[in-house]
Amino acid sequence: MAVKRKVCVQCHAFVEGSKCPVCGGTQFSTEWRGRVFILRRESRVAAFMGIPQEGEYAIRIR
Ligand SMILES: [Zn+2]
């Protein structure tokens, strides 16, 4: 398995740079489990997780 990617601790989005593109957060974690890809921000999954826009998110962060 590849190196674990980091996720934003605020919105759970996967982040490549030093700032979250979704919420602007700068705190990240590599201790996450599960992954969900939100195709539509109107979806129930997005509403349930409080996700503001389409993209790839971690389900749980330690
Ligand atoms: Zn974020």
N, CA, C, O and the ligand as a Tripos MOL2 file, in Angstrom:
@<TRIPOS>MOLECULE
protein
  249   247    63     0     0
PROTEIN
NO_CHARGES

@<TRIPOS>ATOM
      1 N           0.8380   -1.2040    0.0000 N.3       1 MET1
      2 CA          0.0000    0.0000    0.0000 C.3       1 MET1
      3 C           0.8660    1.2440    0.0000 C.2       1 MET1
      4 O           1.9310    1.2760    0.6160 O.2       1 MET1
      5 N           0.4040    2.2580   -0.6890 N.am      2 ALA2
      6 CA          1.1610    3.4990   -0.7950 C.3       2 ALA2
      7 C           1.1880    4.2500    0.5320 C.2       2 ALA2
      8 O           0.4900    3.8950    1.4820 O.2       2 ALA2
      9 N           1.9850    5.2650    0.5720 N.am      3 VAL3
     10 CA          2.0670    6.1070    1.7620 C.3       3 VAL3
     11 C           0.6970    6.7150    2.0410 C.2       3 VAL3
     12 O          -0.0060    7.1670    1.1370 O.2       3 VAL3
     13 N           0.3470    6.7110    3.3110 N.am      4 LYS4
     14 CA         -0.9630    7.2510    3.6710 C.3       4 LYS4
     15 C          -1.0680    8.7370    3.3820 C.2       4 LYS4
     16 O          -0.1920    9.5320    3.7200 O.2       4 LYS4
     17 N          -2.1650    9.0710    2.7510 N.am      5 ARG5
     18 CA         -2.3950   10.4760    2.4420 C.3       5 ARG5
     19 C          -2.9420   11.1730    3.6720 C.2       5 ARG5
     20 O          -3.4910   10.5420    4.5760 O.2       5 ARG5
     21 N          -2.7810   12.4890    3.6880 N.am      6 LYS6
     22 CA         -3.2810   13.2400    4.8320 C.3       6 LYS6
     23 C          -4.6700   13.7850    4.5370 C.2       6 LYS6
     24 O          -5.0220   14.0860    3.3970 O.2       6 LYS6
     25 N          -5.4400   13.8990    5.6020 N.am      7 VAL7
     26 CA         -6.7950   14.4220    5.4680 C.3       7 VAL7
     27 C          -6.9820   15.6000    6.4190 C.2       7 VAL7
     28 O          -6.3530   15.6700    7.4740 O.2       7 VAL7
     29 N          -7.8400   16.5050    6.0330 N.am      8 CYS8
     30 CA         -8.1590   17.6630    6.8530 C.3       8 CYS8
     31 C          -8.9760   17.2110    8.0600 C.2       8 CYS8
     32 O          -9.9570   16.4840    7.9020 O.2       8 CYS8
     33 N          -8.5880   17.6270    9.2530 N.am      9 VAL9
     34 CA         -9.3080   17.1850   10.4470 C.3       9 VAL9
     35 C         -10.6530   17.8990   10.5960 C.2       9 VAL9
     36 O         -11.5050   17.4570   11.3670 O.2       9 VAL9
     37 N         -10.8430   18.9690    9.8860 N.am     10 GLN10
     38 CA        -12.0980   19.6980    9.9960 C.3      10 GLN10
     39 C         -13.1820   19.1420    9.0810 C.2      10 GLN10
     40 O         -14.3070   18.9100    9.5240 O.2      10 GLN10
     41 N         -12.8520   18.9240    7.7990 N.am     11 CYS11
     42 CA        -13.8930   18.4950    6.8590 C.3      11 CYS11
     43 C         -13.6160   17.1170    6.2740 C.2      11 CYS11
     44 O         -14.4230   16.6050    5.4980 O.2      11 CYS11
     45 N         -12.4710   16.4970    6.6380 N.am     12 HIS12
     46 CA        -12.1300   15.1360    6.2190 C.3      12 HIS12
     47 C         -11.7320   15.0290    4.7470 C.2      12 HIS12
     48 O         -11.6310   13.9170    4.2280 O.2      12 HIS12
     49 N         -11.5080   16.1330    4.0690 N.am     13 ALA13
     50 CA        -11.0930   16.0690    2.6680 C.3      13 ALA13
     51 C          -9.6330   15.6360    2.5640 C.2      13 ALA13
     52 O          -8.8240   15.9270    3.4440 O.2      13 ALA13
     53 N          -9.3120   14.9410    1.4850 N.am     14 PHE14
     54 CA         -7.9160   14.5970    1.2370 C.3      14 PHE14
     55 C          -7.1940   15.8290    0.7160 C.2      14 PHE14
     56 O          -7.6970   16.5450   -0.1500 O.2      14 PHE14
     57 N          -6.0060   16.0600    1.2600 N.am     15 VAL15
     58 CA         -5.2820   17.2850    0.9520 C.3      15 VAL15
     59 C          -3.8980   16.9560    0.4190 C.2      15 VAL15
     60 O          -3.1950   16.1080    0.9670 O.2      15 VAL15
     61 N          -3.5130   17.6400   -0.6610 N.am     16 GLU16
     62 CA         -2.1870   17.4270   -1.2440 C.3      16 GLU16
     63 C          -1.2020   18.4760   -0.7470 C.2      16 GLU16
     64 O          -0.0540   18.1530   -0.4420 O.2      16 GLU16
     65 N          -1.6330   19.7090   -0.6650 N.am     17 GLY17
     66 CA         -0.7350   20.7990   -0.2960 C.3      17 GLY17
     67 C          -0.7200   21.0650    1.2050 C.2      17 GLY17
     68 O          -0.8970   20.1510    2.0100 O.2      17 GLY17
     69 N          -0.5060   22.3320    1.5710 N.am     18 SER18
     70 CA         -0.3890   22.6920    2.9790 C.3      18 SER18
     71 C          -1.6550   23.3560    3.5030 C.2      18 SER18
     72 O          -1.7240   23.7670    4.6620 O.2      18 SER18
     73 N          -2.6610   23.4530    2.6260 N.am     19 LYS19
     74 CA         -3.9100   24.0730    3.0290 C.3      19 LYS19
     75 C          -5.0790   23.3230    2.4040 C.2      19 LYS19
     76 O          -5.0400   22.9670    1.2270 O.2      19 LYS19
     77 N          -6.1170   23.0870    3.1970 N.am     20 CYS20
     78 CA         -7.2690   22.3620    2.6990 C.3      20 CYS20
     79 C          -8.0040   23.1850    1.6420 C.2      20 CYS20
     80 O          -8.3700   24.3320    1.8970 O.2      20 CYS20
     81 N          -8.2260   22.6010    0.4440 N.am     21 PRO21
     82 CA         -8.9090   23.3360   -0.6310 C.3      21 PRO21
     83 C         -10.4100   23.4900   -0.3760 C.2      21 PRO21
     84 O         -11.0760   24.3120   -1.0060 O.2      21 PRO21
     85 N         -10.9330   22.6840    0.5600 N.am     22 VAL22
     86 CA        -12.3760   22.7140    0.8110 C.3      22 VAL22
     87 C         -12.7350   23.7480    1.8700 C.2      22 VAL22
     88 O         -13.5970   24.5970    1.6450 O.2      22 VAL22
     89 N         -12.0690   23.6790    3.0370 N.am     23 CYS23
     90 CA        -12.4540   24.5530    4.1430 C.3      23 CYS23
     91 C         -11.3440   25.5250    4.5360 C.2      23 CYS23
     92 O         -11.5460   26.3850    5.3930 O.2      23 CYS23
     93 N         -10.1830   25.3920    3.9180 N.am     24 GLY24
     94 CA         -9.0880   26.2950    4.2370 C.3      24 GLY24
     95 C          -8.3250   25.9250    5.4920 C.2      24 GLY24
     96 O          -7.4550   26.6730    5.9390 O.2      24 GLY24
     97 N          -8.6460   24.7740    6.0630 N.am     25 GLY25
     98 CA         -7.9850   24.3400    7.2910 C.3      25 GLY25
     99 C          -6.5250   23.9890    7.0780 C.2      25 GLY25
    100 O          -6.1080   23.6640    5.9670 O.2      25 GLY25
    101 N          -5.7610   24.0560    8.1380 N.am     26 THR26
    102 CA         -4.3300   23.7500    8.0410 C.3      26 THR26
    103 C          -3.9170   22.6510    9.0110 C.2      26 THR26
    104 O          -2.7260   22.4100    9.2130 O.2      26 THR26
    105 N          -4.8960   21.9870    9.6090 N.am     27 GLN27
    106 CA         -4.5880   20.8620   10.4960 C.3      27 GLN27
    107 C          -4.9570   19.5680    9.7940 C.2      27 GLN27
    108 O          -6.0780   19.4020    9.3130 O.2      27 GLN27
    109 N          -3.9780   18.6360    9.7400 N.am     28 PHE28
    110 CA         -4.1970   17.4010    9.0080 C.3      28 PHE28
    111 C          -3.8560   16.1930    9.8450 C.2      28 PHE28
    112 O          -3.1610   16.2950   10.8570 O.2      28 PHE28
    113 N          -4.3560   15.0380    9.4100 N.am     29 SER29
    114 CA         -4.0590   13.7870   10.0780 C.3      29 SER29
    115 C          -3.8220   12.7150    9.0360 C.2      29 SER29
    116 O          -4.4490   12.7210    7.9760 O.2      29 SER29
    117 N          -2.9080   11.7830    9.3370 N.am     30 THR30
    118 CA         -2.7250   10.6380    8.4420 C.3      30 THR30
    119 C          -3.3470    9.3980    9.0710 C.2      30 THR30
    120 O          -3.2580    8.3050    8.5120 O.2      30 THR30
    121 N          -3.9840    9.5650   10.2440 N.am     31 GLU31
    122 CA         -4.6250    8.4450   10.9370 C.3      31 GLU31
    123 C          -6.1060    8.4130   10.6190 C.2      31 GLU31
    124 O          -6.9400    8.8190   11.4290 O.2      31 GLU31
    125 N          -6.4240    7.9220    9.4220 N.am     32 TRP32
    126 CA         -7.8270    7.8810    9.0240 C.3      32 TRP32
    127 C          -8.2060    6.4820    8.5570 C.2      32 TRP32
    128 O          -7.3530    5.6680    8.2000 O.2      32 TRP32
    129 N          -9.4940    6.2320    8.5720 N.am     33 ARG33
    130 CA        -10.0130    4.9400    8.1250 C.3      33 ARG33
    131 C         -11.1780    5.1520    7.1850 C.2      33 ARG33
    132 O         -12.0260    6.0170    7.4040 O.2      33 ARG33
    133 N         -11.2070    4.3610    6.1500 N.am     34 GLY34
    134 CA        -12.3370    4.4200    5.2250 C.3      34 GLY34
    135 C         -12.2510    5.6120    4.3090 C.2      34 GLY34
    136 O         -11.5770    6.6010    4.5960 O.2      34 GLY34
    137 N         -12.9350    5.4990    3.2220 N.am     35 ARG35
    138 CA        -12.8720    6.5550    2.2290 C.3      35 ARG35
    139 C         -14.2130    6.6140    1.5040 C.2      35 ARG35
    140 O         -14.8260    5.5840    1.2260 O.2      35 ARG35
    141 N         -14.6460    7.7910    1.2120 N.am     36 VAL36
    142 CA        -15.8940    7.9380    0.4810 C.3      36 VAL36
    143 C         -15.6900    8.9960   -0.5930 C.2      36 VAL36
    144 O         -15.0300   10.0140   -0.3810 O.2      36 VAL36
    145 N         -16.2810    8.7220   -1.7560 N.am     37 PHE37
    146 CA        -16.1690    9.7020   -2.8210 C.3      37 PHE37
    147 C         -17.5440   10.3150   -3.0510 C.2      37 PHE37
    148 O         -18.4750    9.6340   -3.4790 O.2      37 PHE37
    149 N         -17.6590   11.5850   -2.7670 N.am     38 ILE38
    150 CA        -18.9220   12.2900   -2.9150 C.3      38 ILE38
    151 C         -19.0390   12.8230   -4.3500 C.2      38 ILE38
    152 O         -18.2630   13.6770   -4.7780 O.2      38 ILE38
    153 N         -20.0160   12.3020   -5.0680 N.am     39 LEU39
    154 CA        -20.2040   12.7370   -6.4490 C.3      39 LEU39
    155 C         -21.1420   13.9260   -6.5400 C.2      39 LEU39
    156 O         -21.0290   14.7690   -7.4290 O.2      39 LEU39
    157 N         -22.0700   13.9690   -5.5980 N.am     40 ARG40
    158 CA        -22.9960   15.0990   -5.5790 C.3      40 ARG40
    159 C         -23.1170   15.6010   -4.1550 C.2      40 ARG40
    160 O         -23.3330   14.8120   -3.2350 O.2      40 ARG40
    161 N         -22.9840   16.8840   -3.9630 N.am     41 ARG41
    162 CA        -23.0310   17.3990   -2.5990 C.3      41 ARG41
    163 C         -24.4540   17.3510   -2.0320 C.2      41 ARG41
    164 O         -24.6560   17.5680   -0.8370 O.2      41 ARG41
    165 N         -25.4460   17.0640   -2.9010 N.am     42 GLU42
    166 CA        -26.8250   16.9540   -2.4200 C.3      42 GLU42
    167 C         -27.1110   15.5510   -1.8820 C.2      42 GLU42
    168 O         -28.1850   15.2990   -1.3350 O.2      42 GLU42
    169 N         -26.1480   14.6420   -2.0370 N.am     43 SER43
    170 CA        -26.4040   13.2600   -1.6560 C.3      43 SER43
    171 C         -26.5960   13.1120   -0.1600 C.2      43 SER43
    172 O         -26.1760   13.9680    0.6190 O.2      43 SER43
    173 N         -27.2380   12.0090    0.2390 N.am     44 ARG44
    174 CA        -27.4910   11.7600    1.6600 C.3      44 ARG44
    175 C         -26.2020   11.5640    2.4280 C.2      44 ARG44
    176 O         -26.0810   11.9860    3.5780 O.2      44 ARG44
    177 N         -25.2420   10.9220    1.7880 N.am     45 VAL45
    178 CA        -23.9640   10.6960    2.4650 C.3      45 VAL45
    179 C         -23.3040   12.0280    2.8000 C.2      45 VAL45
    180 O         -22.7910   12.2210    3.9020 O.2      45 VAL45
    181 N         -23.3230   12.9350    1.8450 N.am     46 ALA46
    182 CA        -22.7170   14.2440    2.0710 C.3      46 ALA46
    183 C         -23.4370   14.9890    3.1820 C.2      46 ALA46
    184 O         -22.8040   15.6230    4.0270 O.2      46 ALA46
    185 N         -24.7650   14.9080    3.1790 N.am     47 ALA47
    186 CA        -25.5390   15.5830    4.2120 C.3      47 ALA47
    187 C         -25.2340   14.9860    5.5800 C.2      47 ALA47
    188 O         -25.0710   15.7100    6.5620 O.2      47 ALA47
    189 N         -25.1600   13.6590    5.6330 N.am     48 PHE48
    190 CA        -24.8980   12.9560    6.8780 C.3      48 PHE48
    191 C         -23.5360   13.3390    7.4560 C.2      48 PHE48
    192 O         -23.3900   13.5010    8.6680 O.2      48 PHE48
    193 N         -22.5450   13.4820    6.5800 N.am     49 MET49
    194 CA        -21.1880   13.7820    7.0400 C.3      49 MET49
    195 C         -20.9210   15.2860    7.1030 C.2      49 MET49
    196 O         -19.8550   15.7110    7.5490 O.2      49 MET49
    197 N         -21.8660   16.0710    6.6660 N.am     50 GLY50
    198 CA        -21.6680   17.5140    6.7050 C.3      50 GLY50
    199 C         -20.6450   17.9980    5.6900 C.2      50 GLY50
    200 O         -19.9260   18.9680    5.9300 O.2      50 GLY50
    201 N         -20.5860   17.3070    4.5500 N.am     51 ILE51
    202 CA        -19.6040   17.6340    3.5150 C.3      51 ILE51
    203 C         -20.1340   18.7370    2.5990 C.2      51 ILE51
    204 O         -21.2380   18.6220    2.0660 O.2      51 ILE51
    205 N         -19.3700   19.7820    2.4160 N.am     52 PRO52
    206 CA        -19.8420   20.9510    1.6660 C.3      52 PRO52
    207 C         -19.6960   20.8580    0.1590 C.2      52 PRO52
    208 O         -20.3640   21.6060   -0.5550 O.2      52 PRO52
    209 N         -18.8660   19.9870   -0.3490 N.am     53 GLN53
    210 CA        -18.7090   19.9210   -1.8000 C.3      53 GLN53
    211 C         -18.2110   18.5600   -2.2540 C.2      53 GLN53
    212 O         -17.7720   17.7460   -1.4420 O.2      53 GLN53
    213 N         -18.2830   18.3170   -3.5660 N.am     54 GLU54
    214 CA        -17.8850   17.0400   -4.1240 C.3      54 GLU54
    215 C         -16.4030   16.7820   -3.8910 C.2      54 GLU54
    216 O         -15.6010   17.7110   -3.7980 O.2      54 GLU54
    217 N         -16.0610   15.5090   -3.7990 N.am     55 GLY55
    218 CA        -14.6540   15.1750   -3.6500 C.3      55 GLY55
    219 C         -14.4800   13.8990   -2.8570 C.2      55 GLY55
    220 O         -15.4390   13.1820   -2.5720 O.2      55 GLY55
    221 N         -13.2190   13.6290   -2.5020 N.am     56 GLU56
    222 CA        -12.8780   12.4220   -1.7930 C.3      56 GLU56
    223 C         -12.6520   12.7460   -0.3180 C.2      56 GLU56
    224 O         -11.9270   13.6830    0.0160 O.2      56 GLU56
    225 N         -13.2800   11.9600    0.5620 N.am     57 TYR57
    226 CA        -13.1890   12.2350    1.9950 C.3      57 TYR57
    227 C         -12.9180   10.9770    2.7860 C.2      57 TYR57
    228 O         -13.3060    9.8780    2.3890 O.2      57 TYR57
    229 N         -12.2540   11.1470    3.8970 N.am     58 ALA58
    230 CA        -12.0660   10.0470    4.8290 C.3      58 ALA58
    231 C         -13.3110    9.9400    5.7000 C.2      58 ALA58
    232 O         -13.9160   10.9500    6.0570 O.2      58 ALA58
    233 N         -13.6920    8.7020    6.0410 N.am     59 ILE59
    234 CA        -14.9000    8.5190    6.8270 C.3      59 ILE59
    235 C         -14.6250    8.7970    8.3060 C.2      59 ILE59
    236 O         -15.4320    9.4360    8.9800 O.2      59 ILE59
    237 N         -13.5080    8.3240    8.7970 N.am     60 ARG60
    238 CA        -13.2110    8.4980   10.2070 C.3      60 ARG60
    239 C         -11.7590    8.9240   10.4060 C.2      60 ARG60
    240 O         -10.8530    8.4090    9.7520 O.2      60 ARG60
    241 N         -11.5550    9.8680   11.3140 N.am     61 ILE61
    242 CA        -10.2010   10.3160   11.6260 C.3      61 ILE61
    243 C          -9.9740   10.1350   13.1070 C.2      61 ILE61
    244 O         -10.8340   10.4670   13.9240 O.2      61 ILE61
    245 N          -8.8150    9.6070   13.4510 N.am     62 ARG62
    246 CA         -8.4930    9.4580   14.8610 C.3      62 ARG62
    247 C          -7.9180   10.7300   15.4190 C.2      62 ARG62
    248 O          -7.5840   10.7910   16.6020 O.2      62 ARG62
    249 ZN        -10.9180   20.9490    5.2410 Zn       63 ZN63
@<TRIPOS>BOND
     1     1     2 1
     2     2     3 1
     3     3     4 2
     4     3     5 am
     5     5     6 1
     6     6     7 1
     7     7     8 2
     8     7     9 am
     9     9    10 1
    10    10    11 1
    11    11    12 2
    12    11    13 am
    13    13    14 1
    14    14    15 1
    15    15    16 2
    16    15    17 am
    17    17    18 1
    18    18    19 1
    19    19    20 2
    20    19    21 am
    21    21    22 1
    22    22    23 1
    23    23    24 2
    24    23    25 am
    25    25    26 1
    26    26    27 1
    27    27    28 2
    28    27    29 am
    29    29    30 1
    30    30    31 1
    31    31    32 2
    32    31    33 am
    33    33    34 1
    34    34    35 1
    35    35    36 2
    36    35    37 am
    37    37    38 1
    38    38    39 1
    39    39    40 2
    40    39    41 am
    41    41    42 1
    42    42    43 1
    43    43    44 2
    44    43    45 am
    45    45    46 1
    46    46    47 1
    47    47    48 2
    48    47    49 am
    49    49    50 1
    50    50    51 1
    51    51    52 2
    52    51    53 am
    53    53    54 1
    54    54    55 1
    55    55    56 2
    56    55    57 am
    57    57    58 1
    58    58    59 1
    59    59    60 2
    60    59    61 am
    61    61    62 1
    62    62    63 1
    63    63    64 2
    64    63    65 am
    65    65    66 1
    66    66    67 1
    67    67    68 2
    68    67    69 am
    69    69    70 1
    70    70    71 1
    71    71    72 2
    72    71    73 am
    73    73    74 1
    74    74    75 1
    75    75    76 2
    76    75    77 am
    77    77    78 1
    78    78    79 1
    79    79    80 2
    80    79    81 am
    81    81    82 1
    82    82    83 1
    83    83    84 2
    84    83    85 am
    85    85    86 1
    86    86    87 1
    87    87    88 2
    88    87    89 am
    89    89    90 1
    90    90    91 1
    91    91    92 2
    92    91    93 am
    93    93    94 1
    94    94    95 1
    95    95    96 2
    96    95    97 am
    97    97    98 1
    98    98    99 1
    99    99   100 2
   100    99   101 am
   101   101   102 1
   102   102   103 1
   103   103   104 2
   104   103   105 am
   105   105   106 1
   106   106   107 1
   107   107   108 2
   108   107   109 am
   109   109   110 1
   110   110   111 1
   111   111   112 2
   112   111   113 am
   113   113   114 1
   114   114   115 1
   115   115   116 2
   116   115   117 am
   117   117   118 1
   118   118   119 1
   119   119   120 2
   120   119   121 am
   121   121   122 1
   122   122   123 1
   123   123   124 2
   124   123   125 am
   125   125   126 1
   126   126   127 1
   127   127   128 2
   128   127   129 am
   129   129   130 1
   130   130   131 1
   131   131   132 2
   132   131   133 am
   133   133   134 1
   134   134   135 1
   135   135   136 2
   136   135   137 am
   137   137   138 1
   138   138   139 1
   139   139   140 2
   140   139   141 am
   141   141   142 1
   142   142   143 1
   143   143   144 2
   144   143   145 am
   145   145   146 1
   146   146   147 1
   147   147   148 2
   148   147   149 am
   149   149   150 1
   150   150   151 1
   151   151   152 2
   152   151   153 am
   153   153   154 1
   154   154   155 1
   155   155   156 2
   156   155   157 am
   157   157   158 1
   158   158   159 1
   159   159   160 2
   160   159   161 am
   161   161   162 1
   162   162   163 1
   163   163   164 2
   164   163   165 am
   165   165   166 1
   166   166   167 1
   167   167   168 2
   168   167   169 am
   169   169   170 1
   170   170   171 1
   171   171   172 2
   172   171   173 am
   173   173   174 1
   174   174   175 1
   175   175   176 2
   176   175   177 am
   177   177   178 1
   178   178   179 1
   179   179   180 2
   180   179   181 am
   181   181   182 1
   182   182   183 1
   183   183   184 2
   184   183   185 am
   185   185   186 1
   186   186   187 1
   187   187   188 2
   188   187   189 am
   189   189   190 1
   190   190   191 1
   191   191   192 2
   192   191   193 am
   193   193   194 1
   194   194   195 1
   195   195   196 2
   196   195   197 am
   197   197   198 1
   198   198   199 1
   199   199   200 2
   200   199   201 am
   201   201   202 1
   202   202   203 1
   203   203   204 2
   204   203   205 am
   205   205   206 1
   206   206   207 1
   207   207   208 2
   208   207   209 am
   209   209   210 1
   210   210   211 1
   211   211   212 2
   212   211   213 am
   213   213   214 1
   214   214   215 1
   215   215   216 2
   216   215   217 am
   217   217   218 1
   218   218   219 1
   219   219   220 2
   220   219   221 am
   221   221   222 1
   222   222   223 1
   223   223   224 2
   224   223   225 am
   225   225   226 1
   226   226   227 1
   227   227   228 2
   228   227   229 am
   229   229   230 1
   230   230   231 1
   231   231   232 2
   232   231   233 am
   233   233   234 1
   234   234   235 1
   235   235   236 2
   236   235   237 am
   237   237   238 1
   238   238   239 1
   239   239   240 2
   240   239   241 am
   241   241   242 1
   242   242   243 1
   243   243   244 2
   244   243   245 am
   245   245   246 1
   246   246   247 1
   247   247   248 2
@<TRIPOS>SUBSTRUCTURE
     1 MET1         2 RESIDUE 1 A MET
     2 ALA2         6 RESIDUE 1 A ALA
     3 VAL3        10 RESIDUE 1 A VAL
     4 LYS4        14 RESIDUE 1 A LYS
     5 ARG5        18 RESIDUE 1 A ARG
     6 LYS6        22 RESIDUE 1 A LYS
     7 VAL7        26 RESIDUE 1 A VAL
     8 CYS8        30 RESIDUE 1 A CYS
     9 VAL9        34 RESIDUE 1 A VAL
    10 GLN10       38 RESIDUE 1 A GLN
    11 CYS11       42 RESIDUE 1 A CYS
    12 HIS12       46 RESIDUE 1 A HIS
    13 ALA13       50 RESIDUE 1 A ALA
    14 PHE14       54 RESIDUE 1 A PHE
    15 VAL15       58 RESIDUE 1 A VAL
    16 GLU16       62 RESIDUE 1 A GLU
    17 GLY17       66 RESIDUE 1 A GLY
    18 SER18       70 RESIDUE 1 A SER
    19 LYS19       74 RESIDUE 1 A LYS
    20 CYS20       78 RESIDUE 1 A CYS
    21 PRO21       82 RESIDUE 1 A PRO
    22 VAL22       86 RESIDUE 1 A VAL
    23 CYS23       90 RESIDUE 1 A CYS
    24 GLY24       94 RESIDUE 1 A GLY
    25 GLY25       98 RESIDUE 1 A GLY
    26 THR26      102 RESIDUE 1 A THR
    27 GLN27      106 RESIDUE 1 A GLN
    28 PHE28      110 RESIDUE 1 A PHE
    29 SER29      114 RESIDUE 1 A SER
    30 THR30      118 RESIDUE 1 A THR
    31 GLU31      122 RESIDUE 1 A GLU
    32 TRP32      126 RESIDUE 1 A TRP
    33 ARG33      130 RESIDUE 1 A ARG
    34 GLY34      134 RESIDUE 1 A GLY
    35 ARG35      138 RESIDUE 1 A ARG
    36 VAL36      142 RESIDUE 1 A VAL
    37 PHE37      146 RESIDUE 1 A PHE
    38 ILE38      150 RESIDUE 1 A ILE
    39 LEU39      154 RESIDUE 1 A LEU
    40 ARG40      158 RESIDUE 1 A ARG
    41 ARG41      162 RESIDUE 1 A ARG
    42 GLU42      166 RESIDUE 1 A GLU
    43 SER43      170 RESIDUE 1 A SER
    44 ARG44      174 RESIDUE 1 A ARG
    45 VAL45      178 RESIDUE 1 A VAL
    46 ALA46      182 RESIDUE 1 A ALA
    47 ALA47      186 RESIDUE 1 A ALA
    48 PHE48      190 RESIDUE 1 A PHE
    49 MET49      194 RESIDUE 1 A MET
    50 GLY50      198 RESIDUE 1 A GLY
    51 ILE51      202 RESIDUE 1 A ILE
    52 PRO52      206 RESIDUE 1 A PRO
    53 GLN53      210 RESIDUE 1 A GLN
    54 GLU54      214 RESIDUE 1 A GLU
    55 GLY55      218 RESIDUE 1 A GLY
    56 GLU56      222 RESIDUE 1 A GLU
    57 TYR57      226 RESIDUE 1 A TYR
    58 ALA58      230 RESIDUE 1 A ALA
    59 ILE59      234 RESIDUE 1 A ILE
    60 ARG60      238 RESIDUE 1 A ARG
    61 ILE61      242 RESIDUE 1 A ILE
    62 ARG62      246 RESIDUE 1 A ARG
    63 ZN63       249 GROUP 0 **** ****
